[in-house]
Each structure stands twice: as C-alpha cells, then as structure tokens.
Amino acid sequence: MDRKQQILKAIVKHFVQTAEPVGSKTILVSYHFSVSPATIRNDMASLEKDGLIYQPYTSAGRVPTDQGYRLYVDEIADYKEAKKRAIQKIKNIQEQYQAEKIREHIYDAVSLLSRATENVSFATLPDNKRTFYLGLSNVLKQPEFALNNIQASQVVEVLENDDNFIRLLKELDIDNFVKIFIGKENILEQIQSCSLIVTKYEKDGFQGYMGIIGPTRMNYPFNKAILEEVKKLFQGKK
C-alpha cells in the first residue's frame, strides 16, 4: 500500500468514526505519518484531483467520495482484521445479553425467596461486584430488630456496602451445597445478630452467591429447603 492509499485509508477511518471532515494536520498527528505536513497536503491534493476525496465546504477538511470508498473497499480495507474485531464484538454482545438474562432470572429468584421465607433474600449479580436483595422490611419488622435500632441499621449498612458483603461471602466456606451460618459464625460483626443461609449458583457460565439473611430465630429447615428449591428452579434443574 503506497502512502496516498494510507492517507485515504486514514481519511475514511476518521470520517467513519467522527462524521467530520479531516484535515492534513489531523492525519499527520493522529495516524503517525513520518513525513512533512506539506507532503500530506500534496498527497491529499492528488487524491482530490483523482476524485477520491473532496472538500464539502470552504475551510473544511476532506471526506471520501463514493469513488474513494470504492477504492477503499476493493483494495485497501483490512478484512482479516475487521473479521477479528467483528467476532470479538459479537462475542461481547452475546456475553452482555447473557448477563442481562441472568440478572432477570436473579431478580425473579430473589423475589421468590423473599416472598417464601419472609426474610432478606439476596444474590450477587453476574459481575460479582454488586448484590441484589429484597425483603429488608421483612427483617426490620421482626421483634429482635424492631426493638434494637442499632442492630437493624447494622444489617442495612452491610447489605448496602457491596464490597464488605461480597468479601464476607468469599471468606466464608461456601460451596454448591446450602450452608447455614448462625449468629457469631458470621465473620462480619454487624450481622452477628443474624443467621445466613447461602449457596453458590452457576448458570450459563456465570457464578455467584444466593441466600437468605434473617434473625437467628428463624425456621432453618424450611428456609434451607426453600433456598435449595429456588436454586434448582433458577439453574433450570429438576
């Protein structure tokens, strides 16, 4: 590819990305040509003479003509590199779509958990940096917390601080089985007035945690069974 074709390629690339006419200075600085500004201007003048670029209005830079696009498409474009980027783009979109679908399923599962157990139900989202939870009012209505505002506020603070809560989950011995952590078995002091029933989930290549938080005075066998069944539904297993 000669220099004029490289300049045409730069003009096409810039115009496609910005929809703005491109001048010789932009070409020189942004695309790292090791020639003088005068050389770039001369080459652009030659491209314009050949009908490959034009000036849309006075004092503007240049944009490709249809003929310029045709030359770019037929002789200059790097289709191998474009294919790599296209494949990666599709992969990224698919991953984003899958993550969005997982989040929808998580919202449904957490809602079901909360309604069935009347406790706080939660799950970490696919990026594992945030936690979605419901049913906080269920716990705050319990006598233990209604009479102790400090304990209630501590539970709220833990749930609202994603970093601390997710770090807690990672430090606990949690696997694919449902585990129960009672009171002081929880690492974070702020929720040692509660019990935590939790498990890991895995769906469509995404992993995270799902569980229940409530007062130590809870129906452990029932809540454990609810979590197991909701996890099965979430993961699509019978």
N, C-alpha and C positions, 0 to 999 in steps of 0.2 A: 504494500500500500504506500503510494507516494504521499508527500507532505500535504498536497492540496486535498487529497482524499481524506487524510487525517483531519484536516481543518473542517471539511464538510461533515465528517462524522461528528466532530465536536459541536458544530452548529446544530446539527439535527438533534443530538443528545440534549443540548442545553435548551433548545426550543421545545422539545417534547416534555421536558421536566418543568419548565417555567412559563411557557407560552409568551415569553418575552424575547424580542429581537436581541441578537447577541453581537457585541462589538469586538474589535480586534484585541482590545486590552483584556477583556474577559477571557477570550480564547487563550491569550498568551499566559495569563496568570492562573486561570483555573485548570487548564489542561497541560500545562508544563511543557510548552514548546521551547526548545533551546535555540531560538532564532530571534532576530530583532523585531520590534514592533512594525518596522517598515516592511519587512519580509511578509509578515502576517497580512498586512494591509494589501500588499501587492497580490498575494495569493487569493485573498478574498475578492479583489477586483477582477482577477482572472476567472474565478468561479462565477461571479456575477455576469461577466461577459459571455460565459458559456451557458448561461441560463439556468444555473443550478441553485443560485440564491438570489434574493432581491431585497431591496430596501423598501419596507412598507410605507414609510413616510420620512420626510426630511429630518436629518439629525438622528435618525434611529439606527440601530444595528441592522443585521441581516437575518433573514429567515429563509428556510429552504423553499424552493419551488416544487411543483409536482415532479418535474424532471430530476430535481435534486433528490427527492425521496426515492424516485425510481432507481437512480444510480446507487443510492444507499442500500436499498432493499436487494438489488441484484448483485452488487459487487463488494459492498463494504461491511454490512451488518455481520456481527459475530453470532451466528445461530447456535453454535455449540455452547457458548457462554450463556446465551439467552435461555436455552433449554434448561441448563443447570439452575438458573435463577427462577425459572417458571416452576420447575419441580419443587424447589425449596419453598416457593410462595404457596403452592397448593398444599404442601405438607403443613406449613404454618397455619393456613386457614382451616385445614381439617382438624389440627390439634386444638385450635381455638374453638371450633364448632363442638368438638367432643367435650372440651372443658365446660362449655356453656350448657350442654345437655346434662353433664354430670352435676353441675350446680343445680339445675332444675330438679333432678332426682333427689339431690341432697335436701333441698328445701322441702320437698314432699315427705321425705323420710323423717326429717326433724320435726315437721308439723305433726306427723302421725305419732311419733314418740311422745311429744309433749302432750298431745290430747289423751293418749292412752295411759300415761304414767302420772300426769298432773304434777310433773317436776320440770326442772330446766332440762331441755334436750339440746344437744349441740352436735356439730360435725365440722371438721376442718375442711375448707374448700380445696379444690384440686391443686392450687399453688402452695398449699400448706403454710401460708403466711397469714391467713385470716380464718376466723371462726364464725360460723353462723349458728345462732342459738335462738330458741323460743321458750316461752313459758316462765320467764323470770317472775312474773306476777304470781305464778302458782306457788313458788317457794316463799316469796315475801308474805304471802297470806298465812303460811304455817305459823303456829304459835311460837315456835323457837325464835323466829326472826321478827315476827310482829312485836314481840316484847324486847327485842335486842336490836336496836337500830344499827349499832356498830357492826355486829356480825352480818347483818343484811347488806350494809354498804360495802363491806369487805368482799362479799361474794360478787356483788355488782362490779367492783373495781377489777377483780380477777378476770371476769368474763369480758370486760371492755378492753383489757390490756392483752391484745393478741400475743405479743411477744412472750410475756410471762406464762400465759396459759399454755401455749404451744410448747414452750420449753419444759413446763411441768409434764406434759403428756409424753414428750420424748425421753424424759429422765425416768419415768415410771416403767415398770416391766410390763409393757402392753404388747400383746400379740394378736393373732387372729381369733383367739378364744375370748369370751367375755370375762373380764376381770372386775373384781369388786375391791375398792379401797375405802376403808371405813375410818372416818374421823382423822386421827393423827397419823394414819398411814399415808395420807396425802402430804406431799413434800411442801407445798405452799401453806404457810401458817394461816393465811387469810381464809382458806376454805377447810380448815381442820374441824370446823363445826359441821361439815357436810360429809356425805359419802359420794363416791364417784364410781359409777358403773360404766365401763368403757371397753371398746374393742377397736381393732384396726379393720378398715374396709379396703377392698380392692375392686375396682370396676373399670373396665376398658382401658387398662394400663395406668390408671390413676390410683393413688393410695392416700389414705388419711385416717383420721380417728373419728369415731362416732360414739356418743354416750349420753349419760344421764347424770345430773347433779341434783341432790336433794338433801334434806335433813337426815341425820343418822337414824332417825325414827322413820324408816321407810319400809315398804314391803319388798325386801330383797329378792326372794324367789320370783315374785310376779314381775318386777321390773327387769330382772335378768332375762326372763323368758320373753318379755316384750322386746327387749333390745335384740335378742337372738332372732326373733321372727321378723322384725323390721329390717334387720341387716340382710336376711335371706331375700326379702322382697326387693330391697334396694339392689342387691347384686344379681337379681334375676334367677335365684336358685330355689328349688323346691325342697 
